[in-house]
Amino acid sequence: MTMNRLQTAVFAGALALAAWPALKPAPKSDFDLEAFARLPVLEGGRVKPVDSFARSALLSMRSKQSVPVDGKAVPAARWLLDAAFKPEAADTYPAFVVDDPEVLGLIGLDQGKTRYFAYWQIEAKRDEIATQAEAADQVESGRRTRFQSAVLNLHGRLALYERVKNTFMISGQGDPVMEMAAFTSLLPAAMSAFHSKKATEKDRRLMKALSEMLQRYNFIAATAAFKAIPPKEGAPEDDWTNTGEALGNPTRGQDPHPSLASFALMGRAYRGGDAAAFNAALSEHTAWLARYRPEAARKARSEALFNKANPFITGMALYIAALLLIFAAWATRRTDAAAAARALAWAALSVHTAGLLAHSVLQGRPPVTNLYSSAVFVGWAAAALGLFAERFHKRGFAAAGACAIGFTTLIIAHHLKSSGDTMEMMRAVLDSNFWLATHVVTITIGYSSTYLAGMLGIAWVVRRHLPLKPDPAASKALSELAYGVIAFSLFFSFIGTVLGGIWADQSWGRFWGWDPKENGALLIVLWNALILHARWGGYARERGIMLMAIFGNIIVSLSWFGVNMLGIGLHSYGFMDKAFLWLSAFCALQLVLLLLGALPPRFWADQRADGRA
């Protein structure tokens, strides 16, 4: 097979593998779970499929998008159905991750082999957890102990699960169809009695029964996790309601929404194990959506397909496979392995690109809107720049850096998903597609290219110590490549910072305010400029440039993530406290690499040689 055919085969095979999750048939089930997962609901200020909410909720509670039951992975949509309509079953699922020993002691559980627990194991201590969480909430975020943070997080996850259980009907309630039929028949007579000038004993009983029902519906209205009842024909697009809101308002109840009956029938059928009746009610609701809310249904279907395809997970796998193949090519010096590795890297970038574009289209925004999307974009930009540079420096260094950064940033993005909706509504100050597409994208390209230069610096340090036969030409090529990337980074980080100042002037009335995030952006510009001036002035040569590039990783990480942990400034958007440990570990690793780079080449080998002499 010729080299071009080999690359084409590897590239096509990788893309086919990436497409398989979206094309593979759903697991066999009598209940049409895929159709239910595609239903649109309103949550967090935007319309999304049930699947997106269910996945996000499980990620928040369990840090995974499925839950094991009887040795099988139950998908998120099925878990939500069980929680809403079969809470007695869902309460037994190990849906909560608890790994803090003090919290486990509070609950009365042993720190054994598992850290996943069911609701029934925690429920007995629910009030005590709420009391401890309320006390922890009074403490400033940065001053909370590990126990206080852990118990507050557990309380939030438990509250979310309890809201899911009370989304369609009060948890543990009987037949929702009979409940709605009784309410519908009671409402006219009770309202007539309410307006009667002389209320009889019968009227008072009717009004009392109506009051009890309305109390239950008001409870659902206040606690429901999302709004599943779409606007009626002719109503505003944002006029979504939940079951409690739709029934709890007597004026709405007199003209019930057709979707109420559909969800009631789905609930009764699911509780009774009647798949045919469940699917029939689901089809009726889907047909209504297609007729009166086609845009919401289309958007929900597209997002559910995106969730199923999960391109960023596939991209991670392809990046790491390509990186391992590059290492194999270096070890064996086989040109066909190097060619296959480049094809695999380009396939990974293609999948990454498709996922990035799909995410932007679904959100209706430019690619960078929050920390999650910035991690995805930083990895994409660094990978694209690295693979482009590889076309000119065909030694595998740029491709390896591209794959390493692409994989690492997608891992970061995957963990950021547990903090909430990745397509969340924009904050008012960020609600500008023009500035998101100019300032944010431009400065993020500066982040990614600085990281790529730092990765090349790490490759230089590794080559300085590991190879038995040093290759000065390869080291020089790495240095030249890093120099070009740093120049590229300086341009984009500077332009991005200036555009940010213009945006700040329009939004806050000042170009520069020494905000922590602004200071971080300025540090990146100054550091890249310092590296270039050090080379031009002869103050730093090959080793100095590469070590300074590695230190750039620390500056970007603190500027990108670190300032968000300070909890101050106009750019602080509440980044997760637990990331502090990982950020510290990353910075410590960079310092170790700096120390290794400063030591003589293969210093341990030189010491052995001196000992023998």
C-alpha positions, 0 to 999 in steps of 0.5 A: 500500500502506498503512503497516500493510500495508507493515510487515506485508509487510516483517516477514513477508518477513524472518521467511520469510527467517530460516526458510529456512536451517532449511527448505532441502533439504540439498545433494545427496549419495549419503551421508546426511550430515544423518542422520550429523550428527544422531547424538548423541555425548558430548563436553565432559560433555554429549550433542550432535549430531556436527554441533555437535562438528564445527562447533566443531572447525572453528571452533577450527582454521579460524575457519569452519564449513566447509572449501573443497575443489575450489572447494566448501564442505565442511560440518563433518560431511563434514569429520569423516567424511573426517578419521575414515575418509579421513584421507589426503584430509582431510590435504590440506584447508586446515583450519588458519589460521596467520597468525603470521610466526614460526610460518610460519617455523618450519613453513617456509611463506611468508607469501603470499596465503593463511593457510590450510594443510593438515595435510600442509604442517605435519606435517613440523614436528609434533615441533618445534611440540610442543617449542615449545608445551611450552616456551610452556606453562611461561610464564604466560599474561600473559607469553607472547610473540606467537610463544609464544601462536601456537605454543601455539594451533597445537599445540592445533588440531593435537592436536584434529585428530589426536584426530578422526582416531583417534576411531573407529579408528587413523588409516590402519588397514585395514578396521574390520569385519574388524578387529572380526571378528578381535577378536571371534573371537580374544577367547574363545580368548585369554581361555581361554589367559590363564586356562590353567594350562599355556600352550602356544606357541599360547596365547602367540601368541593372548595376544600378538595380543590384547595388540597389539589391546588396545594399539591400542584403549587408544590410541583410548580415550585419544585419541578426540575424543568418545564415540559409543557410547551406553549399553546398554539399562538402563545409566546415561544417562552410561555413554557410551564410545568405540570403544577403551573399548568394545573395549579392556575384555575384559569389554565385548568379550565382549558387544559393543555393537550400535553398534560394528558399525554404526560399523565398517560405516559406516567401511568403506562410507565408505572404499569409497565405498559410499553404500548400505551406509553409509546402511544401517548409519547407519539401523540405528544410528539405529533402535537409538537411537530404540528405546533412547535416544530422548531423546538422539536427540531432543535431538541432532536439535533441536540440529542443526536449531538449528545449521542455522537459525543464527538469530543469523547471520540476526539479524545480517543483519536488524539491519544491514539495518534500520540501513541502512534507518533511515539511508536514511529519515533521508536521504530523510525518507520515512515509508514507509522509516522504517516499513519499517525499524521492521518490519525491526528488530522482525523482527530482534529476533524472530529474536534472541528465538527463537534465545535461547529455543532456546539456553536450552531446548537447554542447559536453563539460563537465557539467561546462562551464559557469555561467549558467552550473555552477549553474545547476551543483552546485545544482545537486552536492548538491542535490546528496550529500544531498540525499546520506547523507539522506540514513544514517541520515533518519531525512529529514534534508539532503533531505530538504537541497538537495531540497532547494539548487536544487530548488534555483540553478535552479532558478538562472540558469533560470534567467541566461538564459536571458543573452544569449546562454547557450551552447555558444562557449568556450573562448580560455582559457577555451577550454579544455575538460580535465581541464573543467572535472577536475578543474572546476567540482572538485571545483564546487563540493566544492562549492555545498557541502559548500552550503549544509553544510550552508543549514544544518546550517540554518536548525539547526538555525530554529530547535533551535527556532521553535519547542515547544519541542527541540530535542537535538538528532536531533540537534546533528545529524545535526551537525554531518552531517554538519561536514562530509559535510564540510570535504568532501567540504574541500577535493574537494575545495582544489584539485580543487584549486590546479588543477586550479593552474596547468591549470593556469601555462599551460595557463598563465605561472604562478601557482598563480597570486592573481586573484580575482577568485583565491583568492575566491577559496582559501578563501573557502579552508581556511574557511572549514579548519578553521571550522574543526580546530576550532572543533578539537581544541575545539574552536567551538562546535555545535553552533559555527560549524553550524554558521560558516557553514552558513557564508560559504554561504556568502564566496562561493557566493562572490567567485562564483558570486561576483568576476565576478561583479568586472570587473577585473581579468582573470576570470571576464566574465561579470556577470550581474550587476543587480545580485548585488542586489540579492547577497546583499540580500542573504548575508544579509539574512545569516547575519540575520540567524547568529544573530538568531543562536547566540541568546538563543533558543526561546528567545522571549518565554523566554522574555514572561516567564520573564514578567509573573514572 
